[in-house]
């Protein structure tokens, strides 16, 4: 028997850099190339059937404007999308 992963999407609205609301300075980037980068390292990411696949984790999530709410066990983790450097006023 062969186990196949469902095809993964990388929605453009999820691509970008996020900061954990309760821990400023803790950041992760969801790249258009399918790599997620954080202080912990690099892991593949994608979305399928309402789940965020991050490395080996499959997490329910919801995008609420500029907030990415990820259900990690009993505790929701709220990540706020960082403003793009190019759009910041000089």
Buried (B, 14 or more C-beta within 10 A) or exposed (E): EEEEEEEBEBEEEBBBBBBBEEEEEBBBBBBEEEEBBBEEEEBBBBBEEEBBBBEEEEEEBEBEEEEBBBBEEEEEBBBBBBEEEEEEEE
